Amino acid sequence: METGQGCVKPAAGPLAAASPPPTTAQLAKEEQTMTVARVGHQAPDFEANVYYNGGFQTMKLSDYKGKWIVLCLESFAASTDSRFVHKIWQAEELSKMVPGGVPFPMIADASGLIGQAYGVFEPAAGVDIRGRFIIDPDFNIRAMEVLTPEVGRSVNELIRQIKAFQHVRATGEVM
């Protein structure tokens, strides 16, 4: 993760092999066949600008490969808000709810490209809807949940699922 207190270089967004600029026809076809995150498959990697530990940084999701990852889109972890909005949100609200503020990167997905890769971007509204993804240390998506904005996610259920996936991974037992 590239760190810094001031400005950081623009992030690349979803990571894919470089290729020549697509034609209009290719763009239309690509939009129809865009690969999105799926349970049991590798997590789409991305590079993003984040607000974390009091500063602006650039990170890749793959920086966390080898660890259990919970990726939440829209709320807390990643949203279409800028990293500057995340800084103010952290200072004015989150730090009052969680002493010291949230202990994880807050990802800026202003273009919605990360949300598109994970199948949660709503183009009509220009926002990511609520999506939660559990990614194992091998970078495989083990679980995903997508909800409309008026219903929140359950932290207790998230913890239960992570513990269950860790148990199955460690013992081979099916729960």
C-alpha positions, 0 to 999 in steps of 0.5 A: 500500500502506497502511503502519504498524508497529502495527495496520492497518485490516481488509482488504476481501478479494477486491474486487468491486462493493458490493451489498445483502446476499444471500439464502440462495438467492443465497448457494447459487447464488453458491457454485456459480458463484463465479468462480475464477482461470483462465489467460488471464483477468484475475487476481482482485484483492483487498485483504489485511493483510500483514506486510512490511518489518518491519511490518503493512500493507494492500495490494491485488494491483492495487498491483503492476499493471504488474509481473510478479507471482508469487502463491504461496498457502499457502506464503510469500506467502499463507496462512490464517495471520494476519499475526501468525503471519507476523511470528513465522515471519519473525523465527524461521525465514525470516530465518535462511534468507534474510538480512533475511527474505523481500523480499515481502509475506506475505499473511494470508488467514484467511477463505480468501476469497482462496484461494477466488477462486484455486481453492485453498481447502480448506474441510474443512481450512480452509486454502489448498493450494499454488497458484502463479500467474504474472501479467503486467503487464497483470494476466492470469494466464499460468500456474498450478500447484496441488499437494497439500501434500506436494510442493513447487514448483520455483524453477528451473521458476518462473524458467524460466517467467517468463523464457519469458513475458517473452521471448514478450512482448518478441519475439512468438516462441513458445518 
